[in-house]
Amino acid sequence: EVFDVLEIPGSVLPNESIKVTSVVSEKIKKILFNEGKSVKKNQLLVELVDNEEQAQLSQAQAEFEEAKLNYNRAKQLAKKGNISQSVLDNRLMTKKKLSGKIKEIEAQIADLKIQAPFDGVTGIRNYSEGSFIKPGDIITELYDINSLKIQAFIPENYSILIKKDMNFVLEIDKFQKINGKLSVIDPIIDKKTRTFKVLGRINNINNKIRPGMMANLKIRLTKR
């Protein structure tokens, strides 16, 4: 058996990548990650200053406890007919409003704690503790490199032969060869380059391969 092999250059991309930013303007209180180290999903990466919000939360919780007591007292009096329904309704409304206020402040505090959205490796950090950051300022980047995407551009005359789930061998150098599988075939051919894009996936064993590396992609075509 003889197989035709298509050999083309490819680029290594992270499986997922995000820029870690804030949604509010505030000072950084704590940086809880180390550059270039692994972090887990939902791990706390950065804490922003939240003194004002914590004070507001404590006050709202105290007011809520008082409103709850007032409502419970009114409920007992209403059972005996010693208080009007409108007073009871007002105290219930006050309790509900304060409950809503607590949830609102808790959401504001959550915005001041930046967590990792997935397992990954952090990049270089651009700010230090005490720095004032604004929405959109990139604190660091997070990359999922346990599995990697391989991107390549294939000449249009191979469009009939290339199919999803075809196997390929990725060669980083003469020592590193990894098996992978094509996962996405772009249905559109670029008019300027007369090529179409494909994406493949590989498992990054021991995280030896880094995104951005150039690689050689060997796709085994039909046998003859």
Contacts in CASP RR format, 6 or more apart in sequence:
PFRMAT RR
TARGET T0000
AUTHOR 0000-0000-0000
METHOD contacts of the structure
MODEL  1
EVFDVLEIPGSVLPNESIKVTSVVSEKIKKILFNEGKSVKKNQLLVELVD
NEEQAQLSQAQAEFEEAKLNYNRAKQLAKKGNISQSVLDNRLMTKKKLSG
KIKEIEAQIADLKIQAPFDGVTGIRNYSEGSFIKPGDIITELYDINSLKI
QAFIPENYSILIKKDMNFVLEIDKFQKINGKLSVIDPIIDKKTRTFKVLG
RINNINNKIRPGMMANLKIRLTKR
1 223 0 8 1.000
2 223 0 8 1.000
2 224 0 8 1.000
3 220 0 8 1.000
3 221 0 8 1.000
3 222 0 8 1.000
3 223 0 8 1.000
3 224 0 8 1.000
4 220 0 8 1.000
4 221 0 8 1.000
4 222 0 8 1.000
4 224 0 8 1.000
5 218 0 8 1.000
5 219 0 8 1.000
5 220 0 8 1.000
5 221 0 8 1.000
6 154 0 8 1.000
6 158 0 8 1.000
6 161 0 8 1.000
6 162 0 8 1.000
6 218 0 8 1.000
6 219 0 8 1.000
6 221 0 8 1.000
7 216 0 8 1.000
7 217 0 8 1.000
7 218 0 8 1.000
7 219 0 8 1.000
8 152 0 8 1.000
8 153 0 8 1.000
8 154 0 8 1.000
8 216 0 8 1.000
8 217 0 8 1.000
8 219 0 8 1.000
9 152 0 8 1.000
9 214 0 8 1.000
9 215 0 8 1.000
9 216 0 8 1.000
9 217 0 8 1.000
10 150 0 8 1.000
10 151 0 8 1.000
10 152 0 8 1.000
10 214 0 8 1.000
10 215 0 8 1.000
10 216 0 8 1.000
10 217 0 8 1.000
11 150 0 8 1.000
11 151 0 8 1.000
11 152 0 8 1.000
11 212 0 8 1.000
11 213 0 8 1.000
11 214 0 8 1.000
11 215 0 8 1.000
12 148 0 8 1.000
12 149 0 8 1.000
12 150 0 8 1.000
12 209 0 8 1.000
12 210 0 8 1.000
12 211 0 8 1.000
12 212 0 8 1.000
12 213 0 8 1.000
12 214 0 8 1.000
12 215 0 8 1.000
13 148 0 8 1.000
13 149 0 8 1.000
13 150 0 8 1.000
13 151 0 8 1.000
13 211 0 8 1.000
13 212 0 8 1.000
14 143 0 8 1.000
14 144 0 8 1.000
14 145 0 8 1.000
14 148 0 8 1.000
14 149 0 8 1.000
14 211 0 8 1.000
15 144 0 8 1.000
15 145 0 8 1.000
15 146 0 8 1.000
15 147 0 8 1.000
15 148 0 8 1.000
15 149 0 8 1.000
15 201 0 8 1.000
16 118 0 8 1.000
16 143 0 8 1.000
16 144 0 8 1.000
17 141 0 8 1.000
17 142 0 8 1.000
17 143 0 8 1.000
17 144 0 8 1.000
17 211 0 8 1.000
18 117 0 8 1.000
18 141 0 8 1.000
18 142 0 8 1.000
19 136 0 8 1.000
19 138 0 8 1.000
19 141 0 8 1.000
20 45 0 8 1.000
20 46 0 8 1.000
20 114 0 8 1.000
20 122 0 8 1.000
20 138 0 8 1.000
20 139 0 8 1.000
20 140 0 8 1.000
20 141 0 8 1.000
20 142 0 8 1.000
21 135 0 8 1.000
21 136 0 8 1.000
21 137 0 8 1.000
21 138 0 8 1.000
21 139 0 8 1.000
22 46 0 8 1.000
22 48 0 8 1.000
22 111 0 8 1.000
22 114 0 8 1.000
22 133 0 8 1.000
22 134 0 8 1.000
22 135 0 8 1.000
22 136 0 8 1.000
22 137 0 8 1.000
22 139 0 8 1.000
23 111 0 8 1.000
23 135 0 8 1.000
24 48 0 8 1.000
24 111 0 8 1.000
24 112 0 8 1.000
24 135 0 8 1.000
25 132 0 8 1.000
25 133 0 8 1.000
25 134 0 8 1.000
25 135 0 8 1.000
26 48 0 8 1.000
26 49 0 8 1.000
26 50 0 8 1.000
26 112 0 8 1.000
26 132 0 8 1.000
26 133 0 8 1.000
27 48 0 8 1.000
27 49 0 8 1.000
27 130 0 8 1.000
27 131 0 8 1.000
27 132 0 8 1.000
27 133 0 8 1.000
28 46 0 8 1.000
28 47 0 8 1.000
28 48 0 8 1.000
28 49 0 8 1.000
28 127 0 8 1.000
28 128 0 8 1.000
28 129 0 8 1.000
28 130 0 8 1.000
28 131 0 8 1.000
28 132 0 8 1.000
28 133 0 8 1.000
28 139 0 8 1.000
29 47 0 8 1.000
29 48 0 8 1.000
29 49 0 8 1.000
29 50 0 8 1.000
29 129 0 8 1.000
29 130 0 8 1.000
30 46 0 8 1.000
30 47 0 8 1.000
30 129 0 8 1.000
31 45 0 8 1.000
31 46 0 8 1.000
31 125 0 8 1.000
31 127 0 8 1.000
31 128 0 8 1.000
31 129 0 8 1.000
31 139 0 8 1.000
32 43 0 8 1.000
32 44 0 8 1.000
32 45 0 8 1.000
32 46 0 8 1.000
32 47 0 8 1.000
33 39 0 8 1.000
33 43 0 8 1.000
33 45 0 8 1.000
33 46 0 8 1.000
33 122 0 8 1.000
33 125 0 8 1.000
33 140 0 8 1.000
34 122 0 8 1.000
35 122 0 8 1.000
35 123 0 8 1.000
35 124 0 8 1.000
35 125 0 8 1.000
35 140 0 8 1.000
36 121 0 8 1.000
36 122 0 8 1.000
36 123 0 8 1.000
36 124 0 8 1.000
37 121 0 8 1.000
37 122 0 8 1.000
38 119 0 8 1.000
38 120 0 8 1.000
38 121 0 8 1.000
39 45 0 8 1.000
39 116 0 8 1.000
39 119 0 8 1.000
39 120 0 8 1.000
39 121 0 8 1.000
39 122 0 8 1.000
39 142 0 8 1.000
40 116 0 8 1.000
40 119 0 8 1.000
41 116 0 8 1.000
41 117 0 8 1.000
41 118 0 8 1.000
41 119 0 8 1.000
42 115 0 8 1.000
42 116 0 8 1.000
43 115 0 8 1.000
43 116 0 8 1.000
44 113 0 8 1.000
44 114 0 8 1.000
44 115 0 8 1.000
45 114 0 8 1.000
45 115 0 8 1.000
45 116 0 8 1.000
45 122 0 8 1.000
45 139 0 8 1.000
45 140 0 8 1.000
45 142 0 8 1.000
46 113 0 8 1.000
46 114 0 8 1.000
46 139 0 8 1.000
47 112 0 8 1.000
47 113 0 8 1.000
47 114 0 8 1.000
48 112 0 8 1.000
48 113 0 8 1.000
48 114 0 8 1.000
48 133 0 8 1.000
49 112 0 8 1.000
50 109 0 8 1.000
50 112 0 8 1.000
50 113 0 8 1.000
53 105 0 8 1.000
53 108 0 8 1.000
53 109 0 8 1.000
53 112 0 8 1.000
54 109 0 8 1.000
56 105 0 8 1.000
57 102 0 8 1.000
57 105 0 8 1.000
57 106 0 8 1.000
57 109 0 8 1.000
60 98 0 8 1.000
60 101 0 8 1.000
60 102 0 8 1.000
60 105 0 8 1.000
61 102 0 8 1.000
63 98 0 8 1.000
64 95 0 8 1.000
64 98 0 8 1.000
64 99 0 8 1.000
64 101 0 8 1.000
64 102 0 8 1.000
67 91 0 8 1.000
67 94 0 8 1.000
67 95 0 8 1.000
67 98 0 8 1.000
68 95 0 8 1.000
70 91 0 8 1.000
70 94 0 8 1.000
70 95 0 8 1.000
71 88 0 8 1.000
71 91 0 8 1.000
71 92 0 8 1.000
71 94 0 8 1.000
71 95 0 8 1.000
74 83 0 8 1.000
74 87 0 8 1.000
74 88 0 8 1.000
74 91 0 8 1.000
75 88 0 8 1.000
77 83 0 8 1.000
78 85 0 8 1.000
78 88 0 8 1.000
114 139 0 8 1.000
116 142 0 8 1.000
117 142 0 8 1.000
118 142 0 8 1.000
118 144 0 8 1.000
119 144 0 8 1.000
119 146 0 8 1.000
120 142 0 8 1.000
120 143 0 8 1.000
120 144 0 8 1.000
120 145 0 8 1.000
120 146 0 8 1.000
121 142 0 8 1.000
121 143 0 8 1.000
121 144 0 8 1.000
121 145 0 8 1.000
121 207 0 8 1.000
122 140 0 8 1.000
122 141 0 8 1.000
122 142 0 8 1.000
122 143 0 8 1.000
123 140 0 8 1.000
123 141 0 8 1.000
123 142 0 8 1.000
123 143 0 8 1.000
124 140 0 8 1.000
124 141 0 8 1.000
125 139 0 8 1.000
125 140 0 8 1.000
126 137 0 8 1.000
126 138 0 8 1.000
126 139 0 8 1.000
126 140 0 8 1.000
127 133 0 8 1.000
127 137 0 8 1.000
127 139 0 8 1.000
133 139 0 8 1.000
143 211 0 8 1.000
145 204 0 8 1.000
145 207 0 8 1.000
145 209 0 8 1.000
145 210 0 8 1.000
145 211 0 8 1.000
146 203 0 8 1.000
146 204 0 8 1.000
146 207 0 8 1.000
147 201 0 8 1.000
147 202 0 8 1.000
147 203 0 8 1.000
147 204 0 8 1.000
148 201 0 8 1.000
148 202 0 8 1.000
148 204 0 8 1.000
148 209 0 8 1.000
148 211 0 8 1.000
149 183 0 8 1.000
149 199 0 8 1.000
149 200 0 8 1.000
149 201 0 8 1.000
150 168 0 8 1.000
150 170 0 8 1.000
150 180 0 8 1.000
150 199 0 8 1.000
150 200 0 8 1.000
150 201 0 8 1.000
150 202 0 8 1.000
150 215 0 8 1.000
150 217 0 8 1.000
151 197 0 8 1.000
151 198 0 8 1.000
151 199 0 8 1.000
151 200 0 8 1.000
152 197 0 8 1.000
152 198 0 8 1.000
152 217 0 8 1.000
153 190 0 8 1.000
153 193 0 8 1.000
153 195 0 8 1.000
153 196 0 8 1.000
153 197 0 8 1.000
153 198 0 8 1.000
154 162 0 8 1.000
154 195 0 8 1.000
154 196 0 8 1.000
154 197 0 8 1.000
154 198 0 8 1.000
155 194 0 8 1.000
155 195 0 8 1.000
156 189 0 8 1.000
156 194 0 8 1.000
156 195 0 8 1.000
156 196 0 8 1.000
158 221 0 8 1.000
159 189 0 8 1.000
159 196 0 8 1.000
161 221 0 8 1.000
161 222 0 8 1.000
162 182 0 8 1.000
162 185 0 8 1.000
162 196 0 8 1.000
162 198 0 8 1.000
162 219 0 8 1.000
163 182 0 8 1.000
163 185 0 8 1.000
164 182 0 8 1.000
164 183 0 8 1.000
164 184 0 8 1.000
164 185 0 8 1.000
165 181 0 8 1.000
165 182 0 8 1.000
165 183 0 8 1.000
166 181 0 8 1.000
166 182 0 8 1.000
166 219 0 8 1.000
166 220 0 8 1.000
167 179 0 8 1.000
167 180 0 8 1.000
167 181 0 8 1.000
167 182 0 8 1.000
167 219 0 8 1.000
167 220 0 8 1.000
168 179 0 8 1.000
168 180 0 8 1.000
168 181 0 8 1.000
168 182 0 8 1.000
168 200 0 8 1.000
168 217 0 8 1.000
168 218 0 8 1.000
168 219 0 8 1.000
168 220 0 8 1.000
169 177 0 8 1.000
169 178 0 8 1.000
169 179 0 8 1.000
169 180 0 8 1.000
169 217 0 8 1.000
169 218 0 8 1.000
169 220 0 8 1.000
170 177 0 8 1.000
170 178 0 8 1.000
170 179 0 8 1.000
170 180 0 8 1.000
170 202 0 8 1.000
170 215 0 8 1.000
170 216 0 8 1.000
170 217 0 8 1.000
170 218 0 8 1.000
171 177 0 8 1.000
171 215 0 8 1.000
171 216 0 8 1.000
171 217 0 8 1.000
171 218 0 8 1.000
172 178 0 8 1.000
172 209 0 8 1.000
172 213 0 8 1.000
172 215 0 8 1.000
172 216 0 8 1.000
176 208 0 8 1.000
176 209 0 8 1.000
178 202 0 8 1.000
178 203 0 8 1.000
178 205 0 8 1.000
178 209 0 8 1.000
179 202 0 8 1.000
180 200 0 8 1.000
180 201 0 8 1.000
180 202 0 8 1.000
181 200 0 8 1.000
181 201 0 8 1.000
182 198 0 8 1.000
182 199 0 8 1.000
182 200 0 8 1.000
182 219 0 8 1.000
183 199 0 8 1.000
183 200 0 8 1.000
183 201 0 8 1.000
184 198 0 8 1.000
184 199 0 8 1.000
184 200 0 8 1.000
185 196 0 8 1.000
185 198 0 8 1.000
186 196 0 8 1.000
186 197 0 8 1.000
186 198 0 8 1.000
187 196 0 8 1.000
188 196 0 8 1.000
189 195 0 8 1.000
189 196 0 8 1.000
190 196 0 8 1.000
190 197 0 8 1.000
202 209 0 8 1.000
END
